[in-house]
Amino acid sequence: MSDIEVLIVEDDHRIARINQKFTEAVPGYVVIGVASSISEGKDLLEIVEPDLVLLDIFFPEESGLGLLWHIREHYKETDVMMITAAKEIEAVQEALRGGAIDYIIKPVIFERFRQTLEKFKKTRGQINRQTVVSQEDVDHLFTRQGTRGTITTQVAPKGIDPLTLSKMTEVLLRHTPQGMTAEEVGSEMGCSRTTARRYLEYMVSLGKADADLSYGSVGRPERRYHSL
C-alpha cells in the first residue's frame, strides 16, 4: 500500500508545523502540501488531490466548514479530519454531517492524533482490498472500532488511567460469560470496590460492558458486569 498523502489547511504556521511533524511521525503518511488560507487550500486540492485533509475551522476569510462541504462535493475520494479550537456543538454536528473522519480539539495530543491516523490507514486498506463486503465488514468500517475487548480509541476522562482500564478489560473478559461484581473485580485487581465500579461504569458508557442486577446470599442486589 502506498503512503497516504496529506494536505494541511491551517493559518497558524506554528500549528501547521506541529501537525506536519505529528503526521510524518506516523508510518505510512506523507505531507504533500500546507495551505495557510481557504483559497490556497482550494488551489492545492486541485493540484495534489490528497487522500486526507487536516482542516481548521477558523480562518479570516471564511469557515473551514465551507471547505469541508466543497471537498465533499468536488473531491469524493478525499477524506477530512478537523483539527480546531472550535468547541461549539453546532460546529461538531456540521463536521459530522459533512463526513469528517474525526474532530480533534486543540491543543492536539499526539497519542490521540496517532490513533486516528492508524485507524484511518487500517480502514482505507480494508476498503482497497475488498470488492464486496458482509454486514460485519460494513459495521466495522462505519464504527471504525478496533479489536474486541480493547479500549484504545477513546481519550479517557480525568480519574481513568488507560493502563488500568486495559487490565480491567482483560480481567472482565476472562470471566465471560458469568460476569463479575465491582467487589470481585477490585479483589482481583488489588483496588477498592469504589475504584473498580468507577472503571466498570465507564466501560458500560463506552458500550464495552453491560451490567445487570443479581442477588447475593443475603438478598442484597449487586450489579454484575459482563464484557461485550
PAVEX-681670 format. One line per 8 residues: number of its first residue (from 1); for each residue x negated, y negated, z of N, C-alpha, C, O. Coordinates in nm, 2 decimals, padded with zeros to 4 digits. Each point is the difference from the previous one (the first is absolute). Layout:
BEGIN
NUM = X/Y/Z/X/Y/Z/X/Y/Z/X/Y/Z | ...
END
This chain:
BEGIN
1 = -00.08/00.12/00.00/00.08/-00.12/00.00/-00.09/-00.13/00.00/-00.09/00.00/00.08 | 00.12/-00.09/-00.17/-00.08/-00.12/-00.01/00.03/-00.10/00.12/00.11/00.02/00.07 | -00.19/-00.11/-00.05/00.02/-00.10/00.11/00.13/-00.08/-00.02/00.04/-00.02/-00.11 | 00.02/-00.01/00.23/00.12/-00.08/00.00/-00.05/-00.15/-00.01/-00.07/-00.04/00.08 | 00.12/-00.03/-00.18/-00.05/-00.14/-00.03/00.09/-00.10/00.07/00.13/00.01/-00.01 | -00.19/-00.10/00.08/00.08/-00.09/00.09/-00.02/-00.14/-00.04/-00.12/-00.05/-00.02 | 00.22/-00.03/00.02/00.00/-00.14/-00.01/00.04/-00.07/00.13/00.11/00.04/00.05 | -00.19/-00.13/00.00/00.04/-00.08/00.12/00.05/-00.13/-00.04/-00.07/-00.08/-00.07
9 = 00.19/00.04/00.12/00.05/-00.13/-00.02/00.02/-00.07/00.14/00.09/00.03/00.07 | -00.19/-00.12/-00.04/-00.01/-00.06/00.13/-00.07/-00.14/-00.01/-00.10/-00.01/-00.06 | 00.17/-00.09/00.11/-00.06/-00.14/-00.02/-00.11/-00.03/00.11/-00.07/-00.10/-00.02 | 00.06/00.17/00.12/-00.10/-00.02/00.10/-00.12/00.09/-00.03/00.00/00.12/00.00 | -00.11/-00.19/-00.05/-00.11/00.07/-00.05/-00.07/00.10/00.11/-00.05/00.11/-00.04 | 00.05/-00.16/00.16/-00.06/00.09/00.11/00.08/00.13/00.01/-00.05/00.11/00.01 | 00.19/-00.13/-00.01/00.08/00.12/00.02/-00.01/00.09/-00.13/00.00/00.12/00.01 | -00.01/-00.18/-00.12/-00.02/00.08/-00.13/-00.12/00.08/00.01/00.00/00.12/-00.05
17 = -00.11/-00.18/00.10/-00.13/00.08/00.01/00.02/00.12/00.10/-00.05/00.11/-00.02 | 00.12/-00.14/00.13/00.02/00.11/00.10/00.09/00.11/-00.07/-00.04/00.12/00.02 | 00.14/-00.16/-00.09/00.08/00.10/-00.06/-00.08/00.08/-00.11/00.02/00.12/-00.01 | -00.10/-00.18/-00.06/-00.09/00.07/-00.09/-00.09/00.09/00.07/-00.02/00.12/-00.05 | -00.04/-00.16/00.15/-00.10/00.08/00.08/00.08/00.12/00.05/-00.05/00.12/00.00 | 00.17/-00.14/00.06/00.08/00.11/00.06/00.03/00.10/-00.12/-00.01/00.12/00.02 | 00.06/-00.17/-00.13/00.04/00.09/-00.11/-00.11/00.08/-00.05/00.01/00.12/-00.02 | -00.13/-00.18/00.00/-00.11/00.08/-00.06/-00.07/00.09/00.10/-00.09/00.08/-00.03
25 = 00.13/-00.09/00.16/-00.05/00.09/00.10/00.08/00.13/00.00/-00.04/00.10/00.07 | 00.15/-00.10/-00.14/00.08/00.13/-00.01/-00.04/00.07/-00.13/00.02/-00.06/-00.11 | -00.07/00.18/00.11/-00.04/00.07/-00.12/00.12/00.01/-00.10/00.11/00.03/00.04 | -00.15/-00.05/-00.17/00.10/00.02/-00.10/00.07/-00.13/-00.04/00.09/00.00/-00.08 | -00.14/-00.12/00.13/00.06/-00.13/-00.03/-00.11/-00.09/-00.05/-00.11/00.00/00.05 | 00.15/-00.09/-00.14/-00.09/-00.10/-00.05/00.08/-00.13/-00.03/00.11/00.01/-00.06 | -00.16/-00.12/00.11/00.06/-00.13/-00.03/-00.05/-00.05/-00.13/-00.12/-00.02/-00.03 | 00.22/-00.01/-00.06/-00.04/-00.04/-00.14/00.04/-00.15/-00.02/-00.03/-00.05/-00.11
33 = 00.08/-00.02/00.21/00.03/-00.14/-00.02/00.06/-00.06/00.13/00.06/00.07/00.08 | -00.09/-00.20/-00.06/00.05/-00.08/00.11/00.06/-00.13/-00.05/-00.07/-00.07/-00.07 | 00.19/00.05/00.10/00.07/-00.12/-00.04/00.03/-00.09/00.12/00.05/00.05/00.10 | -00.07/-00.18/-00.11/00.03/-00.09/00.11/00.13/-00.08/-00.01/00.03/-00.08/00.08 | 00.05/00.11/-00.19/00.13/-00.06/-00.02/00.09/00.09/-00.07/-00.04/00.10/-00.06 | 00.17/-00.13/00.06/00.10/00.08/-00.06/-00.02/00.00/-00.16/00.00/00.10/-00.06 | -00.03/-00.22/00.01/-00.02/-00.01/-00.15/-00.13/00.08/-00.04/00.01/00.07/-00.10 | -00.11/-00.08/00.18/-00.12/00.08/-00.03/00.03/00.15/00.01/-00.05/00.08/-00.07
41 = 00.13/-00.04/00.17/00.04/00.13/00.02/00.07/00.06/-00.12/-00.03/00.11/-00.05 | 00.12/-00.19/-00.01/00.07/00.04/-00.12/-00.09/00.02/-00.12/00.01/00.09/-00.07 | -00.11/-00.18/00.06/-00.09/00.01/-00.11/-00.08/00.13/00.01/-00.02/00.07/-00.10 | -00.03/-00.05/00.22/-00.09/00.12/00.02/00.08/00.13/-00.01/-00.05/00.10/-00.05 | 00.18/-00.10/00.09/00.09/00.12/-00.02/00.00/00.03/-00.15/-00.01/00.12/-00.03 | 00.03/-00.21/-00.05/00.01/00.02/-00.15/-00.14/00.05/-00.05/00.00/00.09/-00.09 | -00.11/-00.13/00.15/-00.13/00.04/-00.06/-00.04/00.14/00.05/-00.04/00.08/-00.07 | 00.05/-00.06/00.21/-00.06/00.12/00.06/00.10/00.11/00.02/-00.03/00.12/00.01
49 = 00.16/-00.15/00.00/00.11/00.10/00.03/-00.04/00.10/00.11/-00.02/00.11/-00.03 | 00.01/-00.16/00.15/-00.05/00.08/00.11/00.10/00.11/00.04/00.12/00.00/-00.03 | -00.17/00.10/00.11/00.09/00.10/00.06/00.07/-00.05/00.12/00.11/00.03/00.03 | -00.18/-00.12/00.04/00.05/-00.05/00.13/-00.03/-00.15/00.02/-00.11/-00.04/-00.03 | 00.20/-00.04/00.08/-00.02/-00.14/00.03/00.02/-00.02/00.15/00.10/00.04/00.06 | -00.20/-00.10/00.00/00.00/-00.04/00.14/00.05/-00.15/00.00/-00.07/-00.09/-00.05 | 00.19/00.06/00.10/00.06/-00.13/-00.02/00.04/-00.07/00.12/00.07/00.06/00.09 | -00.11/-00.18/-00.08/00.05/-00.09/00.11/00.14/-00.06/-00.04/00.04/00.01/-00.11
57 = 00.02/-00.07/00.21/00.13/-00.07/-00.03/-00.01/-00.15/-00.01/00.06/-00.06/-00.08 | -00.14/00.00/00.17/-00.01/-00.14/00.01/-00.10/-00.06/-00.10/-00.12/00.03/00.01 | 00.17/-00.10/-00.11/-00.08/-00.08/-00.10/00.05/-00.14/-00.01/00.12/-00.01/00.01 | -00.20/-00.09/-00.04/00.05/-00.13/-00.02/00.10/-00.01/-00.11/00.10/-00.08/00.01 | -00.11/00.15/-00.12/00.08/-00.02/-00.11/00.13/00.07/00.01/00.11/-00.05/-00.04 | -00.11/00.18/00.09/00.13/00.07/00.01/-00.03/00.12/00.09/-00.11/00.03/00.04 | 00.22/00.04/00.00/-00.01/00.12/00.08/-00.06/00.12/-00.08/00.03/00.02/-00.11 | -00.12/00.06/00.18/-00.05/00.12/-00.06/00.11/00.10/-00.03/-00.02/00.09/-00.08
65 = 00.13/-00.10/00.15/00.11/00.09/-00.03/00.06/-00.02/-00.14/00.04/00.10/-00.06 | -00.06/-00.22/00.01/00.04/-00.02/-00.14/-00.09/00.08/-00.09/00.04/00.05/-00.11 | -00.17/-00.05/00.14/-00.09/00.08/-00.08/00.03/00.15/00.01/-00.02/00.08/-00.09 | 00.06/-00.04/00.21/00.04/00.14/00.02/00.11/00.04/-00.10/-00.01/00.11/-00.06 | 00.11/-00.19/00.05/00.11/00.03/-00.10/-00.05/-00.01/-00.14/00.05/00.07/-00.09 | -00.14/-00.16/00.06/-00.06/-00.01/-00.13/-00.07/00.13/-00.04/00.01/00.05/-00.11 | -00.08/00.00/00.21/-00.07/00.13/-00.02/00.09/00.11/-00.03/-00.02/00.09/-00.09 | 00.13/-00.08/00.17/00.10/00.10/-00.01/00.06/00.00/-00.14/00.04/00.10/-00.06
73 = -00.02/-00.22/00.00/00.07/-00.02/-00.13/-00.10/00.03/-00.11/00.04/00.07/-00.10 | -00.16/-00.11/00.11/-00.09/00.01/-00.12/-00.11/00.10/00.02/-00.06/00.04/-00.11 | 00.03/00.01/00.23/-00.11/00.10/00.01/00.05/00.12/00.09/-00.04/00.01/00.12 | 00.12/00.07/-00.18/00.07/00.10/00.08/-00.10/00.11/00.05/00.04/00.08/00.09 | -00.16/-00.07/-00.14/-00.10/00.10/00.04/-00.09/-00.06/00.11/-00.09/00.07/00.04 | 00.11/-00.19/00.00/-00.08/-00.07/00.10/00.07/00.00/00.13/00.12/-00.05/00.00 | -00.18/00.09/00.11/00.06/00.00/00.13/-00.05/-00.13/00.08/-00.11/-00.05/-00.04 | 00.18/00.02/00.14/-00.03/-00.13/00.07/00.00/00.03/00.15/00.09/00.07/00.06
81 = -00.19/-00.12/00.01/-00.01/00.01/00.15/-00.01/-00.14/00.05/-00.09/-00.07/-00.03 | 00.18/00.03/00.12/00.01/-00.13/00.05/-00.10/-00.01/00.12/00.00/00.08/00.09 | -00.08/-00.18/-00.09/-00.09/-00.04/00.11/00.02/-00.14/00.03/-00.05/-00.09/-00.07 | 00.12/00.06/00.18/00.04/-00.14/00.02/00.02/-00.03/00.15/00.01/00.09/00.08 | 00.00/-00.22/-00.05/00.03/-00.04/00.14/00.15/-00.02/00.02/00.04/-00.04/00.11 | 00.04/00.06/-00.22/00.14/-00.02/00.01/00.07/00.10/00.09/-00.01/00.12/-00.03 | 00.07/-00.16/00.13/00.07/00.10/00.10/00.15/-00.01/-00.01/00.07/00.07/00.08 | -00.02/-00.15/-00.17/00.15/-00.01/-00.01/00.06/00.13/-00.05/-00.05/00.05/-00.10
89 = 00.15/-00.01/00.16/00.07/00.13/-00.05/00.05/-00.01/-00.14/00.00/00.10/-00.07 | 00.04/-00.22/00.03/00.04/-00.02/-00.14/-00.11/00.03/-00.10/00.03/00.06/-00.11 | -00.15/-00.10/00.14/-00.11/00.03/-00.09/-00.03/00.15/00.00/-00.03/00.05/-00.11 | 00.04/00.02/00.22/-00.02/00.14/00.01/00.10/00.07/-00.09/-00.03/00.09/-00.07 | 00.16/-00.13/00.09/00.11/00.06/-00.07/-00.02/-00.02/-00.15/00.02/00.10/-00.08 | -00.06/-00.22/00.03/-00.02/-00.02/-00.14/-00.11/00.08/-00.05/00.00/00.05/-00.12 | -00.11/-00.03/00.19/-00.11/00.08/-00.04/00.04/00.14/-00.02/-00.04/00.07/-00.09 | 00.12/-00.02/00.18/00.06/00.14/-00.01/00.08/00.01/-00.12/-00.01/00.10/-00.08
97 = 00.10/-00.19/00.05/00.08/00.00/-00.11/-00.08/-00.01/-00.13/00.04/00.06/-00.11 | -00.15/-00.13/00.11/-00.08/-00.01/-00.11/-00.10/00.12/-00.02/-00.08/00.00/-00.10 | 00.09/00.10/00.18/-00.08/00.12/-00.02/-00.14/-00.01/00.05/-00.08/00.09/-00.04 | 00.05/-00.18/00.13/-00.14/00.00/00.06/-00.03/00.13/00.07/00.09/00.05/00.08 | -00.21/00.00/-00.09/-00.03/00.13/00.06/-00.03/-00.02/00.15/00.01/00.10/00.08 | -00.04/-00.22/-00.04/-00.03/-00.02/00.15/00.01/-00.15/00.02/-00.01/-00.08/-00.09 | 00.02/00.04/00.22/00.00/-00.14/00.04/-00.09/-00.01/00.12/00.04/00.04/00.11 | -00.15/-00.10/-00.12/-00.10/-00.01/00.11/-00.01/-00.15/00.04/-00.02/-00.08/-00.08
105 = 00.04/00.06/00.21/00.00/-00.14/00.05/-00.15/-00.03/00.05/-00.06/00.08/00.07 | 00.02/-00.20/-00.12/-00.14/-00.04/00.04/00.00/-00.03/00.15/00.10/-00.04/00.06 | -00.22/00.05/00.01/-00.13/00.05/-00.06/00.01/00.15/-00.03/00.06/00.08/00.08 | -00.13/-00.04/-00.18/00.01/00.14/-00.05/-00.10/00.08/00.09/-00.11/-00.03/00.02 | 00.16/00.15/00.03/-00.08/00.09/00.07/-00.04/00.11/-00.10/00.08/00.06/-00.07 | -00.21/-00.04/00.06/-00.05/00.09/-00.11/00.06/00.14/00.01/00.04/00.05/-00.11 | -00.03/00.01/00.22/00.06/00.13/00.01/00.14/00.01/-00.05/00.03/00.10/-00.07 | 00.05/-00.20/00.10/00.14/00.00/-00.05/-00.01/-00.02/-00.16/00.08/00.07/-00.07
113 = -00.16/-00.15/00.03/-00.02/-00.03/-00.15/-00.05/00.13/-00.07/00.05/00.04/-00.10 | -00.15/00.03/00.16/-00.05/00.12/-00.06/00.10/00.11/-00.01/00.01/00.07/-00.10 | 00.08/-00.06/00.20/00.10/00.11/00.00/00.09/-00.02/-00.12/00.04/00.10/-00.07 | 00.00/-00.23/00.04/00.09/-00.02/-00.11/-00.07/00.03/-00.13/00.06/00.07/-00.09 | -00.18/-00.11/00.07/-00.07/00.03/-00.12/-00.02/00.16/-00.02/00.01/00.05/-00.11 | -00.04/00.02/00.22/-00.02/00.14/-00.01/00.14/00.07/-00.04/00.00/00.09/-00.09 | 00.11/-00.14/00.15/00.13/00.06/-00.04/00.03/-00.03/-00.14/00.05/00.08/-00.08 | -00.08/-00.21/00.03/00.03/-00.03/-00.13/-00.08/00.08/-00.10/00.06/00.04/-00.10
121 = -00.18/-00.02/00.13/-00.09/00.08/-00.09/00.05/00.14/-00.01/00.01/00.06/-00.11 | 00.03/00.00/00.22/00.05/00.14/00.00/00.13/00.01/-00.08/00.02/00.09/-00.07 | 00.07/-00.19/00.10/00.13/00.00/-00.07/-00.01/-00.02/-00.15/00.06/00.07/-00.08 | -00.15/-00.16/00.04/-00.02/-00.02/-00.14/-00.06/00.12/-00.07/00.03/00.03/-00.11 | -00.12/00.04/00.18/-00.06/00.12/-00.05/00.11/00.11/-00.03/-00.01/00.07/-00.10 | 00.10/-00.06/00.20/00.10/00.10/-00.01/00.09/-00.03/-00.12/00.04/00.09/-00.08 | 00.00/-00.22/00.06/00.08/-00.04/-00.11/-00.06/00.03/-00.14/00.06/00.05/-00.09 | -00.19/-00.08/00.09/-00.08/00.02/-00.13/-00.01/00.15/-00.04/-00.01/00.03/-00.12
129 = 00.01/00.06/00.22/-00.02/00.14/-00.02/00.13/00.07/-00.04/-00.01/00.11/-00.06 | 00.13/-00.17/00.09/00.12/00.07/-00.02/00.09/-00.05/-00.11/00.00/-00.12/-00.03 | 00.07/00.21/-00.04/00.09/-00.05/-00.10/00.15/00.02/00.05/00.09/-00.07/-00.05 | -00.07/00.17/00.13/00.13/00.02/00.07/-00.02/00.01/00.15/-00.11/00.04/00.04 | 00.21/-00.07/00.03/-00.01/00.00/00.15/00.12/00.07/00.06/00.11/00.01/-00.06 | -00.13/00.04/00.18/00.10/00.06/00.08/00.06/-00.11/00.10/-00.06/-00.11/00.01 | 00.17/00.14/00.06/00.05/-00.10/00.09/-00.10/-00.02/00.11/-00.01/-00.12/00.05 | -00.06/00.22/-00.01/-00.11/-00.02/00.11/-00.11/-00.09/-00.05/-00.04/-00.09/00.07
137 = 00.00/00.10/-00.20/-00.10/-00.09/-00.05/00.05/-00.14/00.00/-00.07/-00.10/00.04 | 00.20/00.08/-00.08/00.06/-00.14/-00.01/00.01/-00.06/00.14/-00.04/-00.11/00.02 | 00.08/00.20/00.08/00.01/-00.05/00.14/-00.14/-00.05/00.05/-00.01/-00.10/00.07 | -00.09/00.18/-00.10/-00.14/-00.04/00.04/-00.04/-00.13/-00.06/-00.06/-00.08/00.06 | 00.08/00.07/-00.19/-00.04/-00.12/-00.07/00.07/-00.13/00.05/-00.06/-00.10/00.01 | 00.19/00.12/00.01/00.08/-00.12/00.05/-00.03/-00.04/00.14/00.00/-00.12/00.03 | -00.03/00.21/00.06/-00.03/-00.03/00.14/-00.15/-00.03/00.01/-00.04/-00.07/00.10 | -00.05/00.12/-00.19/-00.14/-00.03/00.01/-00.06/00.05/00.13/-00.08/-00.07/00.06
145 = 00.13/00.18/00.00/-00.05/00.05/00.12/-00.11/00.10/-00.02/-00.02/00.06/-00.10 | -00.05/-00.04/00.21/-00.11/00.10/00.00/00.04/00.13/00.04/00.12/00.04/-00.02 | -00.21/00.05/00.07/00.04/00.13/00.03/00.08/00.01/00.12/00.00/-00.08/00.09 | 00.08/00.19/-00.08/00.09/00.02/00.11/-00.08/00.01/00.13/-00.11/00.06/00.01 | 00.17/-00.13/00.10/-00.06/00.02/00.13/-00.11/-00.11/00.03/-00.05/00.00/00.11 | 00.01/-00.08/-00.20/-00.10/-00.10/00.03/00.07/-00.14/-00.01/00.10/-00.02/-00.07 | -00.15/-00.07/00.15/00.05/-00.14/00.00/-00.12/-00.09/-00.03/-00.07/-00.04/00.10 | 00.04/00.02/-00.22/-00.11/-00.08/-00.04/00.03/-00.12/-00.08/-00.09/-00.09/-00.03
153 = 00.22/00.07/-00.01/00.03/-00.11/-00.09/00.07/-00.12/00.07/00.03/-00.09/-00.06 | -00.02/00.10/00.19/00.06/-00.10/00.08/-00.10/-00.08/00.08/-00.10/00.06/00.04 | 00.12/-00.19/-00.02/-00.08/-00.07/00.09/00.06/00.01/00.14/00.11/-00.05/00.02 | -00.17/00.11/00.07/00.06/00.03/00.13/00.01/-00.13/00.08/-00.08/-00.09/-00.01 | 00.19/00.07/00.08/00.02/-00.12/00.09/-00.09/00.00/00.12/-00.06/00.10/00.03 | 00.07/-00.21/00.04/-00.08/-00.01/00.12/00.04/00.11/00.10/00.12/00.02/00.02 | -00.22/00.04/00.04/00.03/00.11/00.10/00.00/00.13/-00.06/00.02/00.10/00.08 | -00.03/-00.08/-00.21/-00.01/00.13/-00.07/-00.14/00.01/-00.06/-00.03/-00.07/-00.09
161 = -00.04/00.17/00.14/-00.13/00.03/-00.05/00.01/00.10/-00.12/00.05/00.11/00.03 | -00.10/-00.14/-00.15/00.02/00.09/-00.11/-00.06/00.14/00.03/00.06/00.10/-00.04 | -00.18/-00.09/00.10/-00.06/00.13/00.03/00.09/00.08/00.10/00.02/00.12/-00.02 | 00.03/-00.18/00.12/00.08/00.07/00.10/00.13/00.04/-00.07/00.05/00.11/00.02 | 00.00/-00.19/-00.11/00.12/00.03/-00.07/-00.02/00.12/-00.09/00.09/00.09/-00.01 | -00.20/-00.08/-00.06/-00.03/00.11/-00.09/-00.01/00.13/00.08/00.05/00.10/-00.04 | -00.12/-00.11/00.16/-00.01/00.12/00.09/00.13/00.05/00.05/00.03/00.12/00.00 | 00.06/-00.22/00.04/00.13/00.04/00.05/00.08/00.06/-00.11/00.08/00.09/00.02
169 = -00.09/-00.14/-00.15/00.07/00.06/-00.11/-00.04/00.15/-00.02/00.08/00.08/-00.02 | -00.21/-00.06/00.04/-00.05/00.14/-00.02/00.06/00.09/00.12/00.03/00.11/-00.03 | -00.03/-00.16/00.15/00.06/00.07/00.11/00.14/00.04/-00.03/00.04/00.11/00.02 | 00.04/-00.21/-00.06/00.14/00.03/-00.03/00.02/00.10/-00.11/00.09/00.08/00.00 | -00.18/-00.09/-00.11/00.01/00.10/-00.11/-00.02/00.14/00.05/00.06/00.09/-00.05 | -00.15/-00.08/00.15/-00.04/00.14/00.05/00.12/00.06/00.07/00.01/00.12/00.02 | 00.08/-00.20/00.03/00.12/00.05/00.07/00.13/00.00/-00.08/00.11/-00.01/00.06 | -00.13/00.01/-00.19/00.12/00.01/-00.09/00.04/00.14/00.00/-00.08/00.09/-00.01
177 = 00.22/-00.05/00.01/00.11/-00.10/00.00/00.06/-00.02/00.14/00.10/-00.08/00.01 | -00.16/00.14/00.10/00.07/-00.02/00.13/-00.01/-00.14/00.05/00.09/-00.04/00.08 | -00.18/-00.04/-00.12/-00.01/-00.13/00.04/-00.06/-00.02/00.14/-00.03/00.11/00.07 | 00.01/-00.23/-00.02/-00.06/-00.02/00.13/00.06/-00.12/00.07/00.05/-00.09/-00.07 | -00.05/00.08/00.20/00.05/-00.12/00.07/-00.12/-00.09/00.01/-00.12/00.04/-00.02 | 00.14/-00.16/00.06/-00.11/-00.10/00.02/-00.09/00.05/00.12/-00.12/-00.02/-00.01 | 00.18/00.08/00.11/-00.08/00.05/00.11/-00.10/00.11/-00.05/-00.11/00.01/00.04 | 00.16/00.08/-00.13/-00.08/00.11/-00.05/-00.11/-00.05/-00.09/-00.12/00.04/00.01
185 = 00.15/-00.14/-00.09/-00.10/-00.06/-00.09/-00.11/-00.07/00.09/-00.11/00.01/-00.03 | 00.16/-00.09/00.13/-00.10/-00.07/00.08/-00.09/00.10/00.07/-00.12/-00.03/00.02 | 00.17/00.14/00.03/-00.08/00.10/00.07/-00.10/00.06/-00.10/-00.12/00.01/00.05 | 00.15/00.02/-00.17/-00.09/00.05/-00.10/-00.10/-00.10/-00.04/-00.12/00.03/-00.03 | 00.16/-00.16/00.02/-00.09/-00.11/-00.05/-00.08/-00.06/00.11/-00.10/-00.06/-00.02 | 00.14/00.09/00.15/-00.08/-00.06/00.11/00.04/-00.15/00.02/-00.08/-00.08/00.05 | 00.21/00.05/-00.08/00.04/-00.14/00.03/00.14/00.01/00.07/00.05/00.10/00.02 | -00.01/-00.22/00.02/00.13/00.00/00.08/00.12/00.02/-00.09/-00.01/-00.01/-00.12
193 = 00.12/00.05/00.19/00.13/00.03/-00.07/00.04/-00.13/-00.07/00.05/00.00/-00.11 | -00.07/-00.12/00.17/00.04/-00.12/-00.05/-00.07/-00.04/-00.13/00.05/-00.04/-00.10 | -00.18/00.07/00.10/-00.09/-00.03/-00.12/00.04/00.10/-00.11/00.02/-00.05/-00.12 | 00.00/00.17/00.15/00.04/00.10/-00.10/00.13/-00.04/-00.06/00.02/00.01/-00.12 | 00.08/-00.05/00.20/00.13/-00.04/-00.05/-00.01/-00.12/-00.10/00.07/00.00/-00.10 | -00.16/-00.09/00.14/-00.01/-00.12/-00.09/-00.05/00.04/-00.14/00.05/-00.05/-00.10 | -00.15/00.14/00.10/-00.05/00.04/-00.13/00.11/00.09/-00.07/00.01/-00.02/-00.13 | 00.06/00.10/00.20/00.10/00.09/-00.06/00.11/-00.08/-00.06/00.05/00.03/-00.11
201 = -00.01/-00.13/00.18/00.11/-00.09/-00.05/-00.04/-00.08/-00.12/00.07/-00.03/-00.09 | -00.20/00.00/00.08/-00.06/-00.07/-00.11/00.01/00.10/-00.12/00.03/-00.05/-00.12 | -00.07/00.17/00.14/00.01/00.10/-00.11/00.14/00.02/-00.05/00.02/00.01/-00.12 | 00.08/-00.02/00.21/00.14/00.01/-00.04/00.03/-00.12/-00.09/00.07/00.02/-00.10 | -00.12/-00.14/00.14/00.04/-00.12/-00.08/-00.06/00.01/-00.14/00.05/-00.06/-00.09 | -00.16/00.14/00.07/-00.07/00.01/-00.13/00.06/00.11/-00.08/-00.03/00.02/-00.12 | 00.12/00.06/00.18/00.06/00.11/-00.07/-00.09/00.12/00.00/00.02/00.10/-00.08 | -00.12/-00.09/00.17/-00.09/00.11/00.01/00.04/00.10/00.10/-00.06/00.10/00.02
209 = 00.16/-00.13/00.06/00.05/00.08/00.10/00.14/-00.03/00.03/00.05/-00.11/-00.03 | 00.03/00.21/00.09/00.13/-00.04/00.04/00.01/00.06/00.15/-00.08/00.07/00.05 | 00.19/-00.11/00.01/00.02/00.04/00.14/00.14/00.03/00.03/00.10/-00.06/-00.06 | -00.08/00.16/00.15/00.14/00.03/00.04/00.00/00.03/00.15/-00.11/00.01/00.06 | 00.22/00.00/00.00/00.01/00.01/00.14/00.01/00.15/00.04/00.07/00.08/-00.07 | -00.15/-00.04/00.17/00.01/00.14/00.05/00.01/-00.01/00.15/-00.03/-00.11/00.06 | 00.07/00.21/00.00/00.03/00.00/00.15/-00.10/00.10/00.07/00.00/00.12/-00.03 | -00.07/-00.17/00.12/-00.10/00.08/00.08/00.07/00.09/00.10/00.13/00.01/00.00
217 = -00.21/00.05/00.08/00.05/00.10/00.10/00.09/-00.06/00.10/00.09/00.06/00.06 | -00.11/-00.19/-00.03/00.08/-00.07/00.10/00.12/-00.08/-00.07/00.07/-00.08/00.07 | -00.06/00.09/-00.20/00.11/-00.06/-00.07/-00.03/-00.15/-00.04/00.09/-00.06/-00.05 | -00.21/00.02/00.07/-00.04/-00.14/-00.03/-00.03/-00.01/-00.15/-00.08/00.08/-00.05 | 00.15/-00.16/-00.03/-00.02/-00.01/-00.14/-00.14/-00.06/-00.04/-00.04/-00.09/00.07 | -00.02/00.15/-00.16/-00.13/-00.05/-00.05/00.00/-00.01/-00.15/00.07/00.08/-00.07 | -00.15/-00.17/00.02/-00.02/-00.01/-00.15/-00.11/00.10/-00.04/-00.11/-00.01/00.05 | 00.15/00.09/-00.15/-00.10/00.10/-00.05/-00.03/-00.05/-00.14/00.09/-00.01/-00.09
225 = -00.22/00.00/00.06/-00.05/-00.06/-00.13/-00.04/00.11/-00.09/-00.07/00.10/00.04 | 00.10/-00.11/-00.17/-00.03/00.10/-00.10/-00.07/-00.08/-00.12/00.04/-00.10/-00.04 | -00.15/00.16/00.00/-00.07/-00.06/-00.12/00.08/00.02/-00.13/00.06/00.11/-00.01 | -00.07/-00.21/-00.07/00.07/00.01/-00.13/-00.10/00.02/-00.11/00.04/00.01/-00.12
END
